[in-house]
Structures are given as C-alpha cells and as structure tokens.
Amino acid sequence: MKVCFVVQRYGEEVNGGAEAYTREVAEHLAQLPGYEVACLTTCAIDYVSWKNEYEPGVTTIKGVKVERIANEATRDEKSFNKLCGEVLGAAATGNPLPLDREEDWMNKQGPFCPGLPRRLREIKDEYDVFIFVCYLYYTTYFGLPEVAEKAIFIPTAHEETPIHLGMFKRMFDLPAAFYYNTVEEKELTNKLFPSSISKPDNGGKGGVGVELPTHIDAEEFKKKYNLDNFMLYVGRIDENKCCPELFKYWEEYKKRNPNSDLKLVLMGKEIVEVPKRDDVVSLGFVSEEDKFSGLAASKFLVLPSKFESLSIVVLEAMKSNKPVLVSGECPVLKGHCVRSNAGLYYSGYYEFEGCVNYLTTHDDVVALMGENGIKYVDNDYSWPAICNGYDKLIRSIVGNTKS
C-alpha cells in the first residue's frame, strides 16, 4: 500500500498541531506491514512567513520518504492583512466575495508553492492514496483537485470564519473520503458541506495515538525551573489560541484571589507578548521530555482556544493523569471533557475562576478525573486502534479506485 501525505510543513523542527499530527500518523503507518509512506510538502518551517528553510529534494525521516518543494514567495504581511479584512469580512456576513478574490487570498495566505500541484500530477499514478491534511492552506486547496479520486481529506475543521469562504464548497465536494479527528468535526463538516455525508469516513472516531515517553520526572522539572504550584499551557502563545484572553483572566484572577500562590506556566513559541509578572513563567519551546515532565508536575492543563479540531496536548495531559481546563466555546474541547469526565470547561471569567479554584481545592475529585482521563485515552487514542482505522478507510478507497 503506497500512501502519500500532503501537508504545508513537515519536519521534526516544525511546531504545529496539524503538522505534528501528520508526522506522527505517517510514521506509525510506515511501520505497518506492506505500507510505503511518503509526504509531499514545502521547504517552510515558519507558518507566517513561509520562507524556505529546508533544502528542496527528498530525504527520509523515521521511515517516511519526505519530498520538499520550494515556495516561490514569502507572505507579504501588509497586503495579506488588508485582503484578509476584505475577504473574511465578507464571509462573516454570509456574502462571500467572488472566487477570484478568495483564491487571491489563498495565494497570499500561502504557502505559495505552485510546484506542489504540478508534482502531484506527475506522481498521481505512483501512489494508491493521497492524504491531505488541513483545509486552510494552498497545498490542500490547489493540490487536492489533482488527485481527488484517490484523496482522503482530513479537514481539521472547526467553527471559524475562513471555513465559510465560498471557495471551500467546491473543494469539500472533491475527495473520495474523509477522515475526522472528532465527532464534532464530522458534525460540523456534514452541516456545512452536505456532499460530505455520502462520502466514506471514519465516523469521527479518529485522531492520534498517545504514548508517554519512558523518562518523565516531575520533581526534576520543578527543581530545574524553580516551580511548585502551577497550571500549564502548552502550544503557540498566539492570539488564535486565545492567549490574550487567558492573560486577561489570569490578571483578574490574581486580583480577586490575592492569597493564591498558583502560577501560570507557558510552553511554546511566543507570537504575542507575555505579561511580565512574577506569577507568569514562559519557558519557550521545550523538549518532549520537559513537556511531559511539566504535565506530570502541573496541577492541570489550561487551554483557552476556541478553535480546535482535536488538541493533542489535551489528550497528552489526560494520559499524564492530569485534568484539563478548556474553553466551553470550543465544541471539540468541551466534547473531550463530557465524554471523558476528565476535565472542566468554562465560558467567561467567573466560570474560569470557579474552575481554577475547584481544581486547586478538590484533590479527591482531581485524582478521579486523572484516572478517567487515562481510561479515555487508552480506549480511544491508542496507536493500534488509530492505525487500524486508517488502514480500513485506505483499503476501502483503494478498492473503489481499482474496481
């Protein structure tokens, strides 16, 4: 079985949810008997500028053949932001702009890599299945039509303005099958794009397998960073992840709870400014060992994002025996909490404050939530189960294309 993933960035240096997700799935599928797995991607590491940092050409990463094609332009922030206001503003009102204006937005959004669709045309007959990850980028929008009858589409869809652009209606009609990371993603996609209902899919039972590294040392982590009582945020420190709202809530929490010694610890690249406070600690990009040791050392994970299609870090926190505190305005994150009984969700500051205080004062319930989280991840997010689901869907597509 020859499978080719198509994604906007790929590599061990790439810090991104959809991209890290793609790499993990590709590496595990490559271990299945009879599978040959490749990835077609760009030379970018940074998702804002899309500048070429990897060398173009073919390399192998943990059993996956990776072919990178150079982008032909970097993003012009000024013109892109101006066009964003026009295109997304129109979509938000329910009156999308004409297709050519939306496609101009996609070109400027990037990564602008015309060589990638051309390459797909050349290798179309070399692979049984092409798996496209993330609806939002040039690589999927212009690449998927080239191999649509062999394409499995992982949209990573969630409720946000871009998904209402008119140009995506055609794109979501094209793939042979869909792979959804959650039930909520399937429900949203089926609602917005009714043609997806009739396509083969995995029923929303998807995602990634979650495993803990062999070496985790919570006490060593606390000693290394001089930390004790803290809640942890992991991911890009970004407006799109609603970090400014988290900082605002944190400041208010400390004003209203002056005796609390709880700290907010952040792991990830700083895209927005982090408040300079003694009770806020930004560690930057950390190793996997430090990430899991930090989860083990924390009171709980906090994730304020309203726009998630899976959230690997939430599953990693649950597997680490820790509860999660998430935005109730994100259906996917709320769904994880409801199905697992391993987390709390909030809407607005006062619910945030109540949840933080509950999780820091009810150790017996927190322990039960930790146990529930482990069971939830082991049942639904083990690699054997995930790979079996992929294999079943892939074989159904190959059967159809060869019949």
C-alpha positions as CSV (number, residue, x, y, z in Angstrom):
1,M,0.0,0.0,0.0
2,K,1.6,3.2,-1.1
3,V,0.4,6.3,0.7
4,C,1.4,9.9,0.3
5,F,0.5,12.6,2.8
6,V,0.3,16.2,1.6
7,V,0.7,18.9,4.2
8,Q,2.0,22.5,4.3
9,R,5.0,21.9,6.6
10,Y,6.7,18.7,7.8
11,G,9.8,18.0,9.9
12,E,11.0,17.5,13.5
13,E,11.6,21.2,13.8
14,V,8.0,22.1,12.9
15,N,6.0,23.1,15.9
16,G,2.4,22.9,14.9
17,G,-0.7,20.9,15.7
18,A,-1.8,19.7,12.2
19,E,1.8,19.2,11.1
20,A,3.0,17.3,14.2
21,Y,-0.2,15.2,13.9
22,T,0.6,14.4,10.3
23,R,4.2,13.4,11.1
24,E,3.1,11.0,13.9
25,V,0.4,9.3,11.8
26,A,2.8,9.0,8.8
27,E,5.5,7.4,11.0
28,H,3.1,4.9,12.6
29,L,1.5,3.9,9.3
30,A,5.0,3.4,7.9
31,Q,5.5,0.7,10.5
32,L,2.5,-1.3,9.2
33,P,3.4,-4.4,7.2
34,G,3.0,-3.8,3.5
35,Y,2.9,0.0,3.8
36,E,5.2,2.5,2.0
37,V,4.6,6.1,3.3
38,A,5.7,9.4,1.8
39,C,5.0,13.0,2.4
40,L,4.9,15.9,-0.2
41,T,5.4,19.3,1.5
42,T,7.2,22.6,1.2
43,C,10.5,23.9,2.5
44,A,9.0,26.1,5.2
45,I,9.3,25.8,8.9
46,D,7.6,29.1,9.9
47,Y,3.9,29.3,9.1
48,V,3.7,33.1,9.0
49,S,6.4,34.0,6.5
50,W,6.6,30.6,4.7
51,K,10.3,31.3,3.9
52,N,12.3,28.4,2.6
53,E,14.4,26.9,5.4
54,Y,14.7,23.3,4.4
55,E,16.6,22.3,1.3
56,P,14.3,21.1,-1.6
57,G,14.5,17.5,-2.5
58,V,14.0,14.1,-1.0
59,T,15.0,12.9,2.5
60,T,13.8,10.1,4.8
61,I,12.6,10.8,8.4
62,K,11.8,7.8,10.5
63,G,10.8,5.6,7.7
64,V,8.8,8.3,5.8
65,K,10.1,9.5,2.4
66,V,9.8,13.3,2.5
67,E,9.9,15.4,-0.6
68,R,10.1,19.1,-0.2
69,I,9.4,21.7,-2.9
70,A,10.5,25.3,-2.5
71,N,7.9,28.1,-2.1
72,E,8.0,30.7,-4.7
73,A,7.1,33.7,-2.4
74,T,7.0,34.6,1.2
75,R,4.0,36.2,2.7
76,D,3.6,40.0,2.4
77,E,2.0,40.7,5.8
78,K,0.7,44.2,4.9
79,S,-1.1,43.2,1.7
80,F,-2.3,39.9,3.2
81,N,-3.8,41.5,6.3
82,K,-5.6,44.1,4.1
83,L,-7.0,41.4,1.9
84,C,-8.0,39.3,5.0
85,G,-10.1,42.1,6.2
86,E,-12.0,42.2,2.9
87,V,-12.3,38.5,2.2
88,L,-13.0,37.3,5.7
89,G,-15.2,40.3,6.5
90,A,-17.4,39.4,3.5
91,A,-17.6,35.7,4.5
92,A,-18.6,36.7,8.0
93,T,-21.6,38.5,6.7
94,G,-22.7,35.5,4.6
95,N,-21.9,37.2,1.3
96,P,-18.5,35.8,0.2
97,L,-16.5,37.7,-2.4
98,P,-16.1,36.3,-6.0
99,L,-14.0,33.2,-6.4
100,D,-11.0,35.0,-7.9
101,R,-10.7,37.3,-4.9
102,E,-10.9,34.4,-2.5
103,E,-8.3,32.5,-4.5
104,D,-6.1,35.6,-4.4
105,W,-6.4,35.4,-0.6
106,M,-5.4,31.8,-0.7
107,N,-2.3,32.6,-2.8
108,K,-1.3,35.3,-0.3
109,Q,-2.2,33.1,2.7
110,G,0.3,30.5,1.4
111,P,2.4,28.7,1.3
112,F,2.7,29.8,-2.3
113,C,4.1,26.6,-3.9
114,P,2.8,26.1,-7.5
115,G,5.4,23.3,-7.8
116,L,3.5,21.1,-5.4
117,P,0.3,20.7,-7.5
118,R,2.5,20.1,-10.6
119,R,4.4,17.4,-8.7
120,L,1.1,15.7,-7.7
121,R,0.2,15.5,-11.4
122,E,3.5,13.8,-12.0
123,I,3.3,11.2,-9.2
124,K,-0.5,10.6,-9.3
125,D,-0.1,7.0,-10.6
126,E,2.7,6.2,-8.2
127,Y,0.5,6.1,-5.1
128,D,-2.7,4.3,-4.1
129,V,-3.9,7.0,-1.8
130,F,-3.1,10.7,-1.1
131,I,-4.0,12.0,2.4
132,F,-4.4,15.8,2.6
133,V,-4.2,17.5,6.0
134,C,-5.9,20.8,6.9
135,Y,-8.4,22.6,4.7
136,L,-7.0,26.1,5.2
137,Y,-3.8,26.2,3.1
138,Y,-2.7,26.4,-0.5
139,T,-1.2,22.9,-0.5
140,T,-4.6,21.3,0.0
141,Y,-6.7,23.8,-1.9
142,F,-4.7,23.6,-5.1
143,G,-3.3,20.1,-4.6
144,L,-6.4,18.0,-3.8
145,P,-8.1,18.6,-7.2
146,E,-5.1,17.0,-8.9
147,V,-5.7,13.6,-7.3
148,A,-9.3,13.9,-6.0
149,E,-10.4,10.4,-6.8
150,K,-7.6,9.0,-4.7
151,A,-7.8,11.6,-1.9
152,I,-8.6,11.1,1.7
153,F,-9.2,14.6,3.3
154,I,-8.5,15.3,6.9
155,P,-10.0,18.8,7.1
156,T,-9.2,19.6,10.7
157,A,-12.3,21.7,10.5
158,H,-13.7,23.8,13.3
159,E,-16.0,26.8,13.5
160,E,-14.1,29.8,12.3
161,T,-14.6,32.5,9.7
162,P,-12.4,31.0,6.9
163,I,-14.4,27.8,6.6
164,H,-17.4,29.9,5.4
165,L,-15.5,31.1,2.3
166,G,-17.3,30.2,-0.9
167,M,-14.3,28.6,-2.5
168,F,-14.3,25.7,0.0
169,K,-17.7,24.4,-1.1
170,R,-16.1,23.1,-4.3
171,M,-13.1,21.7,-2.5
172,F,-15.1,19.8,0.0
173,D,-17.1,18.1,-2.8
174,L,-13.9,16.6,-4.3
175,P,-12.3,14.0,-2.1
176,A,-13.0,10.3,-2.2
177,A,-13.3,10.0,1.6
178,F,-13.0,12.0,4.8
179,Y,-11.1,11.2,8.0
180,Y,-12.4,13.2,11.0
181,N,-10.5,13.6,14.2
182,T,-13.6,14.0,16.4
183,V,-17.4,13.5,16.3
184,E,-17.7,17.3,16.5
185,E,-15.6,17.8,13.4
186,K,-17.7,15.3,11.4
187,E,-20.9,17.0,12.5
188,L,-19.7,20.5,11.5
189,T,-18.4,19.3,8.1
190,N,-21.6,17.5,7.3
191,K,-23.6,20.5,8.3
192,L,-21.6,23.0,6.2
193,F,-20.8,20.7,3.2
194,P,-23.8,18.2,2.8
195,S,-22.0,16.4,0.0
196,S,-19.6,15.0,2.6
197,I,-22.4,13.0,4.2
198,S,-22.4,10.5,1.3
199,K,-18.6,10.0,1.3
200,P,-16.9,7.2,3.2
201,D,-15.5,8.3,6.5
202,N,-14.3,7.0,9.9
203,G,-17.4,8.1,11.8
204,G,-15.5,10.7,13.8
205,K,-13.5,8.1,15.6
206,G,-10.0,9.3,14.9
207,G,-7.1,11.4,16.0
208,V,-3.7,10.1,17.1
209,G,-2.4,7.6,19.4
210,V,-1.0,9.0,22.6
211,E,2.0,7.5,24.3
212,L,4.2,8.7,27.2
213,P,8.0,8.9,26.9
214,T,10.0,6.5,29.0
215,H,11.6,9.2,31.1
216,I,9.3,11.6,33.0
217,D,10.5,13.3,36.2
218,A,8.1,15.8,37.7
219,E,10.3,16.6,40.7
220,E,13.3,17.2,38.5
221,F,11.2,19.5,36.3
222,K,10.1,21.5,39.4
223,K,13.7,21.8,40.5
224,K,15.1,22.7,37.1
225,Y,12.7,25.6,36.6
226,N,12.1,26.5,40.3
227,L,8.4,25.8,40.2
228,D,5.9,24.1,42.5
229,N,2.2,25.0,42.3
230,F,1.3,25.8,38.7
231,M,-1.2,25.3,35.9
232,L,0.3,24.7,32.5
233,Y,-0.4,26.0,29.0
234,V,1.3,24.2,26.0
235,G,1.2,25.4,22.4
236,R,1.8,28.5,20.4
237,I,1.3,31.6,22.5
238,D,-0.9,33.2,20.0
239,E,-4.0,35.3,19.6
240,N,-5.6,32.5,17.6
241,K,-5.2,30.3,20.6
242,C,-7.0,33.0,22.7
243,C,-3.9,33.6,24.9
244,P,-4.6,37.3,25.4
245,E,-7.9,36.3,26.9
246,L,-6.1,33.9,29.2
247,F,-3.7,36.6,30.3
248,K,-6.6,38.9,31.0
249,Y,-8.4,36.3,33.0
250,W,-5.2,35.5,34.9
251,E,-4.7,39.1,35.9
252,E,-8.3,39.3,37.2
253,Y,-7.9,36.0,39.0
254,K,-4.9,37.2,40.9
255,K,-6.6,40.4,41.9
256,R,-9.6,38.5,43.2
257,N,-7.5,35.8,44.8
258,P,-4.5,37.6,46.3
259,N,-3.6,34.7,48.6
260,S,-3.2,32.2,45.8
261,D,0.4,31.1,45.1
262,L,-0.7,29.4,41.9
263,K,1.5,30.2,38.8
264,L,0.7,30.2,35.1
265,V,3.5,28.4,33.2
266,L,3.7,28.6,29.4
267,M,5.5,26.3,27.0
268,G,5.6,27.3,23.3
269,K,6.7,29.9,20.9
270,E,5.7,33.5,21.8
271,I,3.7,35.1,19.0
272,V,2.1,37.6,21.3
273,E,3.6,39.4,24.2
274,V,3.5,37.5,27.5
275,P,2.8,39.6,30.7
276,K,5.8,40.4,32.7
277,R,4.7,39.1,36.1
278,D,6.3,37.0,38.8
279,D,3.4,34.6,38.6
280,V,3.7,34.0,34.8
281,V,6.6,31.9,33.6
282,S,7.2,31.5,29.9
283,L,9.6,28.6,29.1
284,G,9.6,29.0,25.3
285,F,10.0,25.9,23.2
286,V,10.9,22.9,25.3
287,S,11.9,19.3,24.7
288,E,9.3,16.4,24.7
289,E,10.9,15.2,28.0
290,D,10.3,18.6,29.6
291,K,6.8,18.9,28.2
292,F,5.7,15.6,29.7
293,S,7.6,16.1,32.9
294,G,5.9,19.6,33.1
295,L,2.5,18.0,32.6
296,A,3.2,15.5,35.3
297,A,4.3,18.3,37.7
298,S,1.4,20.6,37.0
299,K,-1.9,20.9,38.8
300,F,-3.8,20.8,35.5
301,L,-3.5,21.8,31.8
302,V,-5.3,25.0,30.7
303,L,-6.3,25.6,27.0
304,P,-8.3,28.7,26.3
305,S,-8.5,28.1,22.5
306,K,-12.0,28.3,20.9
307,F,-10.8,26.8,17.6
308,E,-9.5,23.2,17.9
309,S,-10.2,20.2,15.7
310,L,-8.6,17.6,18.1
311,S,-5.9,19.0,20.5
312,I,-3.2,16.5,21.0
313,V,-2.0,18.3,24.1
314,V,-5.3,17.8,25.9
315,L,-5.0,14.0,25.2
316,E,-1.4,14.1,26.4
317,A,-2.5,15.8,29.6
318,M,-5.2,13.2,30.2
319,K,-2.8,10.3,29.6
320,S,-0.4,12.0,32.1
321,N,-3.1,11.6,34.8
322,K,-4.0,15.4,34.8
323,P,-7.3,17.1,34.4
324,V,-7.8,19.8,31.8
325,L,-9.5,23.2,31.9
326,V,-10.7,24.3,28.5
327,S,-12.9,26.8,26.8
328,G,-16.5,25.7,26.7
329,E,-16.9,27.7,23.5
330,C,-14.9,25.1,21.6
331,P,-17.2,22.2,20.8
332,V,-14.2,19.7,20.4
333,L,-12.6,20.5,23.7
334,K,-16.0,20.5,25.5
335,G,-16.7,17.2,23.9
336,H,-13.5,15.7,25.2
337,C,-14.4,16.8,28.8
338,V,-18.0,15.5,28.5
339,R,-17.0,12.1,27.1
340,S,-14.1,11.5,29.5
341,N,-15.2,13.1,32.8
342,A,-11.6,14.2,32.9
343,G,-11.9,18.0,32.6
344,L,-13.8,21.2,33.2
345,Y,-14.9,23.8,30.7
346,Y,-15.7,27.5,31.2
347,S,-17.5,30.4,29.5
348,G,-16.5,33.8,30.7
349,Y,-14.2,34.9,33.5
350,Y,-16.4,33.9,36.5
351,E,-16.6,30.3,35.4
352,F,-12.9,30.3,34.7
353,E,-12.2,31.5,38.3
354,G,-14.6,28.9,39.7
355,C,-13.0,26.1,37.8
356,V,-9.5,27.1,38.8
357,N,-10.4,27.3,42.5
358,Y,-12.2,23.9,42.3
359,L,-9.3,22.1,40.6
360,T,-6.9,23.5,43.3
361,T,-9.0,22.6,46.3
362,H,-10.6,19.2,45.5
363,D,-7.8,16.8,45.4
364,D,-10.0,13.7,45.6
365,V,-12.1,14.7,42.6
366,V,-9.0,15.7,40.7
367,A,-7.5,12.3,41.3
368,L,-10.7,10.6,39.9
369,M,-10.5,12.9,36.9
370,G,-7.0,11.9,36.3
371,E,-7.9,8.2,36.3
372,N,-10.9,8.9,33.9
373,G,-8.5,10.7,31.5
374,I,-6.2,7.7,31.3
375,K,-9.1,5.4,30.6
376,Y,-10.4,7.7,27.9
377,V,-7.1,8.0,26.0
378,D,-6.3,4.3,26.3
379,N,-9.7,3.3,25.0
380,D,-10.0,5.8,22.1
381,Y,-6.5,7.0,21.3
382,S,-4.1,4.1,21.2
383,W,-1.9,3.7,18.1
384,P,-3.2,0.2,17.2
385,A,-6.8,1.5,17.2
386,I,-5.8,4.6,15.2
387,C,-3.8,2.7,12.6
388,N,-6.5,0.1,12.2
389,G,-9.0,2.8,11.4
390,Y,-6.7,4.4,8.8
391,D,-6.0,1.0,7.2
392,K,-9.7,0.2,7.0
393,L,-10.5,3.6,5.3
394,I,-7.5,3.4,3.0
395,R,-8.4,-0.1,1.8
396,S,-12.0,1.0,1.1
397,I,-10.7,3.8,-1.2
398,V,-8.2,1.6,-2.9
399,G,-10.9,-1.0,-3.6
400,N,-13.1,1.7,-5.1
401,T,-10.4,3.1,-7.4
402,K,-9.3,-0.3,-8.6
403,S,-12.8,-1.7,-9.2
